[in-house]
Amino acid sequence: MQKEPFTARWIEQMAQGAVLYDVGANVGPYSLLAAVRGVRVIAFEPAYANFDVLHQNVLLNSASELVTPLPIALGENTELGELGLSSLEPGSALHAMRGETTELEEPLHRQAVLAYRLDDVIEQFALPEPEHLKLDADGSELAVLRGATTALGRESLRTALVEVHDEQRQEIETLLLEHGLEPVERHERRARTGTLMPFSYIRFARDGGDSALGAEGGAARVAELPGEVR
């Protein structure tokens, strides 16, 4: 968990039996970390190679009772969508839904995917309401949040850790604030090569504090993280 130690710390403080939505789960490192803590995880990962290994990792770690992998994309609309893949290798990232702002100039492959609003997924499939939300969707974060306004407004959602690209920061922070989630911690990330769009990991909590995790509220803490992340 060297890439995002703050994410690991956040997960390690979750209560046993809590519900985490891992959106953009990739091959499942944080889903499995949560499962070790006894946290129930709904893991969303649409890229086919990542999902295959995610499912294998869940089986290898005997985590099927706690981790539910779902091979769907989340977005602003429920529709048949298209995911542009940057790589066909498991563990790869920087995939992008058609129409979303991305760093990917031309995808290596275009994968048809079922795309859902998060609110529709919860309602149609009777999923447990999220208490914690981890959102890392390679530039599609704002679209995912726009499709999750009912879930965001529920008191049951206590914290959210979101990858926020700079051009979407204001809209994302405004949207979450409107639903009672305030920024409490921020980690800036810049690429050495300048090839990646600047972004941050921002943790939000309801009521200005992180009572569900035992942390205090207040102004967001900022940490500069060196180096590239992909």
N, C-alpha and C positions, 0 to 999 in steps of 0.2 A: 504493500500500500504506500510505497514511497512517492508515487506521483501526487496523491492527494491525501496526505496524512490527516488533514482537518476533516475530510469525509469519514475516514476510519474512526476518528475520535467521536464524531457526531453519532455514528451508528452504534459504537460501543456503549454509548450512554442511553440507548433506547431501552425501554422496559420490556421484559419478556412478555410475549403475547401481543405487543403493539403491531400495527399494520403499516408496512412501508411499501409505497409504490416506487419501483426502480424503473424510470422511463429512460430508455437508452441503456439497457443493462449490459450490452455487449456480450462477453462470454461469462459474465456473472460474478466477478470478484467481490463486489460490494453486496450483492444478493446473498452470496454464501457467507460472508462475514456477518450479515444480519441474522442469517439462519442459525449460525453458531450461538448467537445471543438469544435464540428462542423467539426471534421476531418473524412474523408471517410476512412474506414478500410476494407481491404481484410484479413480475419482471417482464417488461415490454421490450422486445427486440425484433424489429422487422427484417434486418439483413439476414439472408438465408444461412450464410456460413457462420455468422456469429450465433444465430439461434441454435444451429446444430450443436455447436460446442457448448453453448449455455446449457442445453438440455443434457448433454453428456456429463457436464460438471455437476449438475444437480443430482444425477443418478449416482455418479462416482462418490459423492459426498453424503449419500443417503439422506438427501434433503427434500425429497418429493413431498413430504407432508407439510413442509413450511414454505417452499418456493414453488410458485405457479408460473411457469414461463408461458408467455403469450406472443405468438408470431405476428403481431399487428403493429401498425404505425399509429401514432396519435397526432391529431391536428385540429384545425378549426372546423373541419367538415367531416361528416361520415360519408365515405365514397370509396370507389375503386381508385387507388392512387398509383403513383409511380415513384419508386425510390432509385435515385442514381447512385450506383456503387463506385466508390473510389478504388476499391480493391476487392478481389474475390477470396482473399485470405481471411481466416478466422482471426478475430481480435482487431481487425481494421476499423477505422473510423472515418469521419469526414464524408459520410454518405448524406444525401440530401433529397428531400421530397421535391418533385417538380413544382416550380413556382416559388420556392423558398430561396432567400438570399443565401449564397454559399460561396465557399472558397474553391469549390470544385468546378473547374472550367468545362471539362467534358467527361462524363462518367464512363467508366470502363464497361459497365453493363447497366441496363435499365430493368429493374425488377418490379413486376406488378405486385402491389400489396393492398391488403384491406386496411383502409385508414378509418379511424373512428374518432369522434369527439370523446374525450374521457368521460364526460357526463353520460353519454349514450352507452358506453361500455359498462359503467357501473349499474345503470338502470336495466339494460337489456339482459345482462348476465348475472345480476344480483351479487355483484362483488362486494366484499366488505369495504366500508368507507375508509379512505386512507387517513392515518394519523400523522404520517410523515411522507414527504414527497421528495424524491431525488430526480432531478430533471437535467439530462445532458443529451441534447438532441441535435448537436452540430449546426446550430443556427435556426432550428425550427421551434425554439423554446416559446417564443411569443405566440405562435399559432397553436401550440399545445395548450398554453394557458388560456387562450381565448375560447377553446373548446372545453374548458374545465371550470367555468365560472360557478356552477352550482357546488361542485366539490370544494372549490377554494373558499366559498362563503360559509361552509359548515364549521361549527365550533370543534368538531372532532379532528379537523386538520390543525395540528399544533405547530409543525415546523415544515419548512421547505428549503432545500438546497438546490439552487438553480445556476447553471452556467449561463452567464449573461454577456452577450457580445455588445460592445460599446454602442453601436448604432441602435440597439434595442433597449438599452438600459432604462431610459426614462419611461418608456411605455410599460415595460415589465414592472418596474418599481411602482408606478402609478396604479397599475391593475391590481397588484398584490396589496397595496395599501388600501385600496377601495374595498378589499375583501377582508381587511383586518389583520393582514400579515405585514409586519414591519421588518426592515433589514436590521440584523443584529451583529453580523460579522461579514467581512468581505475580504477576499484574497485575490489580488490582482495577478494577472499572468500576461507576460509579454514574450514574444518569440525573439530569439537572438537574430535569426535570419531575416525577420520582417515579413516572412511568407504567410504568417497566420494573422487573422484579424484579432485586434486586441480584445480581451474579454476578462471577465472576473467570475469567480465563484462567490455567490452571495447567499448567505443563510438568512432566512426570514422566520419570524416567530409570531404567534398570535399574542395580542395584548402587550406588545413591546418587550416581552421577555420570553425566556426559554424554560418555563416552569416544568414542562414535560421532561426536560433533560437536566433540570437543576441548575441552569445557568442564569445569570442576571441579565436584565435588559439594559437599554441605554444606547448610546451612540455606537454605530458600527465600528468594529475593530478592523484595521486594514493591515494586511501583510503582503509584501512584495515577494512573489515566487519567481526564482530564477529559471532561466532556460525554457526550452520548448516542451510542449506537452504531448505531442503526437509523434 
